[in-house]
C-alpha cells in the first residue's frame, strides 16, 4: 500500500510506462494535473523531445475567468493541444494518463482532444 497518493500515482505511472511508449509516427500524449492547473504534452519517446505542449497557464487561456483546476478548463486544454498537434501534422497519439484515474479532468481533456481530431 502506498504511503501517499502521490507515491501511489507515481508507481502506477511507472507500471503504465513499461508498456506504453510514443514513436515518431504515433507520439505519446502525456497529461499532468496539479491542484490548480492541468498540463498536456505530445512527446516523441524515441528522441525524447516534446513536440507540442499546452496547459491552463498558456497565454491563450488567460482570458478564462474561471478556476483553472476544473473540467471546463481541462476541456479547453484538450482542444488546444489537439489544435496544436494538428498544425504539426500529428493526427494519431497514444494516451498516457500518468497514473490518474480516467475520470473528471483527465477524461474531459481526452474527450475534447478526440473531438478536435486526435485519434487515440
N, C-alpha and C positions, 0 to 999 in steps of 0.2 A: 504494500500500500504506500502511496506517495505521501510525503510529509506535507507538501503544499500543493495547491492547484497548479502552480507554475511548473514545479518539478514533474508532476504527472503529465502535463501537457507536453513538456519537452521530451519525456520518454516516449509518449505516443507519436510525437513528431519524428523522432529518430527511427522508430519502428516503421512508420509510413515511408520515410525517405530511403529505406533499404531497398524497396521495390519500385519507388516512383522516381523518375528522372526525366528531365527535359532534354530534347535534342534540338538541332538547328531547324529541322522541319516541323517539329512539334514541341515547342518550349513549354516550360512549367509556369503556370500562373499561381504564384505563392501569395497567401493572404496573412497579414498580421493584424491583430486588433489589440488596442490598448483600451483602457477605461474610457478615454475621451476621444480617440481617433481610430481610423482604420486605414490600412496601407495595403497596396497591391503591387506586385511586380511580375513582369514576364521575364523569365530567366532561361538562358541557354546554358545548361549544365556542362556541355562538352567544352566550352571555352570559359565558363564561369563568369559570364557577363550578364548584366541586366540590360535587356533590350528596351523595355518600356516600363515606366513606373507612374503610379497615381496614388494620391492619398487625400484625406479630408483636409489636409493643410495646404493643398495647392492653391495658387492664386485664383484659379477659376472657381474654386469652391468657397472663397471668402465672401461671396455675395450671399451665401446662405445664412440666414439669421438664426436657424435652428441649432440645437445642440449637435455637436459633431459626432457624438458617440451613439447614434441611433440607426435604425434600419433605413430610414429615408436617406440619410447621408451615405450609408453603405451602398444603397441602390445607385445613387449619383456617381459614386466612385466606380462602381461596376460598369456603368455606361461610359464613363470617362476612360477607363483602362481599355475597354473594348474598342472605342473610337481611335485611341492612340495606337493600338495594336493593328487595327485595320489600315491605318496610314502607313505603317511599316511593312505591310504585306503579310501580316500574321493572321491566319484565319482559324487554325487548329491549335489547341493548347491542351496540356494535362493539368487538371485542377489539383492543387495542393492545399488542403485545408489547414495544414500546420498543426494538427493535433486538436483543433477545436471541433466541437460538435457541428454537424451540418444543420444549423438551426439559427434563427434570428438574423443577425447582421451578416454572417458568413453566407447563409442561404440567399439573402436579399442581394448581396454582391454577385453571387454566382448566377442567379436567375437573370439579373439585369445584363450581365455580360453575355449570356446566351441570347437574350432578346436583341441585343445590339449586333449579333452576328458571329460571335465566337463559338466554335464547336469544341465541346469537351469530350 
